[in-house]
Structure formats: C-alpha cells, structure tokens
Amino acid sequence: MEALAEHLNRECHCVSLDRNRLTEILAATPAGGGIQALLTDRPNLFSDSPVFLARRWVDQMAEAIAALESVIALPAYRSHALKNRPDLAGQTLRERGVFMGYDFHLSEAGPRLIEINTNAGGAYLNAAVGRAQIQCCAEVAPFFRARETELDQLDGEFVAMFREEYDLRFPGKTLRSVAIVDEAPQSQYLYPEFLLARESFERSGIQAWIVDPVDLEFRDGALLYGAERIDLVYNRLTDFALGEPRHTALAAALQAGVIALTPAPLHHALYADKSNLITLSDSDALRALGAEERTIAVLAKYTGRTLALTEANADELWRERKRWFFKPTGGYGGKGAYRGDKLTTRVFAEIQKGGYIAQELAPPSERRITAETTLKMDVRNYAYNGRVQLLAVRLYQGQTTNFRTPGGGFAPLFVAPELSEELEKLTLLI
C-alpha cells in the first residue's frame, strides 16, 4: 500500500474532484448559490488532483502531535513560553482551541513539523470537497473505501467541538450564539468557509453571524452584535494578541470573562508563536522543562532544528543559508518567510535585526499532476485536544503555500488502509 501511494503520486494524473457533485452539495445549503459563485472567483482554491498517503505517514504525524501536546501541557513550558508575555501569564486556559493546524512536510526520514497554526483555515472546505470525489481509476479503490464514512461524521463533530469549548468556559450552560469574526470577512479568500461554518451552526440550532470586529460592542457586561448577545467567538483574526484598537470590544469581553473565545491569544502564545519551535526542537531544553525521554526522542525525530536569528549568529547563518528557512516569529500564511537560497543581502540585513527564526530546511514532497507539471505539497492535520479530526493537502509552487498556482490549492486526500483490511476484503470475495 505504501509503494502504491508513492506510485500514484508520481504517475496518477487522473481527476478525482467532481465539480458538478461539489455544486450539488453546496446547492443543498441555504447559501449554496452564493458559495458556488465565490468558489468560481477562486479558481485555485481546490485542486482536481488527489493525493495519496501511506498509513505510516498518518500514524507518525499523530505521534508527533501527541508529543507536542504533552510538552505544551507542562507548567514549566507554559512559564517559558510566556516569559515575555506578562499580559497573558495570569490567564486561565479553559478552551482547548478549535482547528489547531499542525503542518508537515514529508521526507524520506519521516514527517517534519513545519509549524503550528491556531486558526488554521480550510477544515469546512476540505470536508465539503472530500464528499465530491469520484474514483478516477481502479488502483485508487482501496484508498476510497478507507474514507467512505469518516467525512459524513465531521459536521456533527465540529459542532460538538464548539459546544465543548463553551462548556469548558461555562460549565452546564447551553451554547446559543456564535460570532465568526475576521477583518472585513467578505473580502477574505476563505470567506466561503465562513458561510459553511455559519450554516453548520444554524443546522444545529445555534444562531451564528459572520462579523467584522468593529461591529461588536462590549456593553452592560455582554458582547453584543447589534441587539444580539454573543456566547462564543470563533476567532479567525490574525491580530493574535487582540492588541489593535478595532479589537477593543472583543478584548474587553475576553478580559471580563463573559465569552468563550476560541482560539484565544493564549493559544497562539503557547502553540503558534514560531519562537516556540526553538524549544520544541531542542532536546536539552525539553529535558530541562521536565519532558519525558520518549517524548524528547519523538520530537527529535519529527522537528527540525530551529534557532533565533540574531546579530551574533547572523554571519554563520548567512554562510549556511541554503540549509535554512527564515520566518517571522509572529508570521502567518507564509508572509515574510524566505528560503535561505532565495535571500538577498538587503533582506537578510533587515530580518537579522530581530523577530525571526531560522528553521532547518525540510524540502516538501511532490505530487505530479500531469506529465509536465509537478507541485510541492504540505500536509495539514486539523486537530482538537490533540486528536486529528481531518487531514488535508495543499499543492503549490513557490517558496510557501498559496492559492495562486494553477492546478494547486486544497487537494483531495486519501490514506492507504491497513493491509489487513484489504486482505480481509479479498478473502470474502474469494
């Protein structure tokens, strides 16, 4: 099965995404026509080409995620991660953070963690596109059978996750209203996902609105959207600390403890600030924080060495720049990130002034979508409370993932079943 997955990624040029079926699925929702129109304006949001993964990759990524979660749960790790964030040090982390995104590149040595994102986009979109697949050739049949039922359960699982977040913040209370919050949400590239999320809530009897934070008001001990009181905020903002003036109402409601906010600033500080990768990839630092030896060994296997870029080590890192990838500690979406072999002296002089890490380069694996076109790929694990809910692949060209590559975008993903499952089916057929 593993060899078959690798062969299909090299040689299968079929199309598995049934765009007519996707239209039917979206048309069945109240905002279906509007969503479909938005997708038409985003031609590279979805790739037609499926990606195939060996079960080994999935199990190893899950092992890495479990190890990461165990370290982040350590009180000593929390103190270390928040040492420069006194504004967050006293906050209680009750919510677990929805749609935690663990992104990996796949190498011959195994998966390599690239980064952790606390407001990882795409889960609702990938759940929808996963239901709009056709079997493109006989060789993919085992992969399709392995995924037949799992996507049907996701919608209910997502709603249950938000309800759990609210119960963690307000035990015994019923979640009645949700605000999906982002800057100018209708202009966001992933706005179709906001529509899918809103409809998912409303199907479950939860009122939901898609809201720009400037339209929220903190008054009389409540967070309000017009006359409507908000119970929970699904936070898609990239102002991770909620420090900008237009987010004052949201920050005040969080400080007053009158809403559940997921993910919250504390999640970003503990998980997604890229300076944390320095600690998570340092066995000695992990040992000093009290991590177990088995956990340290797992993270040594799946996390690449990461250093703070400083004036003291800048000359050495410049000389060895082809081995490194440089990222801003508070960055997201590949903004401000540079492969070392693409860096100019001018840019390097700027980034060495502070706020950047150097991460050991882990080249992405590839998917050949036509005889002439090969795209890079990375794998996103959407996880809640350390458990992976959904896997997705992003295909792209260039230094970082994007939705501008023809033939690229979120790719349908199929995982090889256990070999024993296939043998059992063959035995029944015989």
SULUR-V84432 format. One record per pair of residues at least 6 apart in sequence whose C-alpha atoms are under 7 Angstrom apart, sorted by sequence separation. I is the first residue (numbers start at 1). GAP is how many residues later the second one is. If there is no record, write none. Layout:
i: (I	I)
gap: (GAP	GAP)
//
This chain:
i: (26	27	71	72	105	106	135	167	185	201	202	217	218	223	224	253	279	280	368	382	383	396	403	82	104	105	201	216	217	222	223	279	367	368	381	382	394	104	105	216	217	328	366	367	382	397	104	105	166	216	242	327	328	366	367	381	382	396	26	103	104	198	215	286	327	366	367	381	103	198	326	327	365	366	380	381	103	163	326	364	365	380	396	23	102	103	283	325	326	364	379	380	395	396	102	180	325	326	364	379	395	101	102	324	325	378	379	394	395	101	194	324	377	378	394	395	100	101	283	323	377	378	393	394	100	281	322	377	392	393	99	100	101	281	321	322	376	377	392	99	100	131	321	375	376	393	99	130	375	376	392	281	375	281	127	241	281	240	281	185	235	329	185	232	233	234	235	328	329	184	231	232	233	234	235	240	278	328	329	177	178	179	180	181	182	183	231	232	233	277	278	327	328	176	177	178	179	180	181	182	183	223	326	327	17	176	177	178	179	180	181	182	218	222	326	327	16	179	181	214	217	326	15	16	213	214	216	325	326	15	16	213	218	324	325	14	218	324	325	222	324	325	323	324	314	323	311	9	159	310	311	9	309	310	8	310	155	309	5	309	5	308	309	5	308	309	61	307	308	60	179	306	307	2	178	181	306	307	1	177	178	179	180	181	182	306	57	177	178	179	180	181	182	183	275	305	306	176	177	178	179	180	181	182	274	304	305	175	178	181	273	274	304	273	339	166	334	334	125	96	124	95	122	124	95	124	94	95	94	275	169	166	22	22	21	18	17	18	17	18	16	17	119	16	16	16	15	14	119	118	118	118	38	118	116	117	116	35	98	97	98	97	95	97	88	82	81	81	113	112	113	111	112	78	112	81	72	77	76	71	67	67	67	64	64	64	112	105	105	106	107	105	106	105	126	144	143	146	143	105	143	104	105	142	143	103	104	142	103	104	103	102	103	101	102	101	102	101	100	101	130	99	100	99	100	99	98	97	96	69	49	66	65	13	10	11	13	9	10	45	9	44	48	44	47	51	55	44	47	50	51	52	53	54	55	44	46	47	49	50	51	52	53	54	55	44	46	47	48	49	50	51	52	53	55	44	45	46	47	44	45	46	1	1)
gap: (6	6	6	6	6	6	6	6	6	6	6	6	6	6	6	6	6	6	6	6	6	6	6	7	7	7	7	7	7	7	7	7	7	7	7	7	7	8	8	8	8	8	8	8	8	8	9	9	9	9	9	9	9	9	9	9	9	9	10	10	10	10	10	10	10	10	10	10	11	11	11	11	11	11	11	11	12	12	12	12	12	12	12	13	13	13	13	13	13	13	13	13	13	13	14	14	14	14	14	14	14	15	15	15	15	15	15	15	15	16	16	16	16	16	16	16	17	17	17	17	17	17	17	17	18	18	18	18	18	18	19	19	19	19	19	19	19	19	19	20	20	20	20	20	20	20	21	21	21	21	21	22	22	23	24	24	24	25	25	26	26	26	27	27	27	27	27	27	27	28	28	28	28	28	28	28	28	28	28	29	29	29	29	29	29	29	29	29	29	29	29	29	29	30	30	30	30	30	30	30	30	30	30	30	31	31	31	31	31	31	31	31	31	31	31	31	32	32	32	32	32	32	33	33	33	33	33	33	33	34	34	34	34	34	34	35	35	35	35	36	36	36	37	37	38	38	41	42	42	42	42	43	43	43	44	44	45	45	47	47	48	48	48	49	49	49	50	50	50	51	51	51	51	52	52	52	52	52	53	53	53	53	53	53	53	53	54	54	54	54	54	54	54	54	54	54	54	55	55	55	55	55	55	55	55	55	55	56	56	56	56	56	56	57	60	66	66	67	68	69	69	70	71	72	73	73	74	74	75	82	91	94	107	110	111	114	115	115	116	116	117	117	117	118	119	120	121	122	144	145	149	150	154	154	155	155	156	157	164	165	165	166	167	170	178	187	188	189	189	190	190	191	191	192	192	195	198	212	213	220	228	231	232	234	235	238	250	257	258	258	258	259	259	260	266	270	271	271	272	273	273	274	274	274	274	275	275	275	276	276	277	278	278	279	279	280	280	281	282	282	282	283	283	284	284	285	286	287	289	317	320	320	321	356	357	357	357	358	358	358	359	359	359	360	360	360	360	361	361	361	361	361	361	361	361	362	362	362	362	362	362	362	362	362	362	363	363	363	363	363	363	363	363	363	363	364	364	364	364	365	365	365	415	418)
//
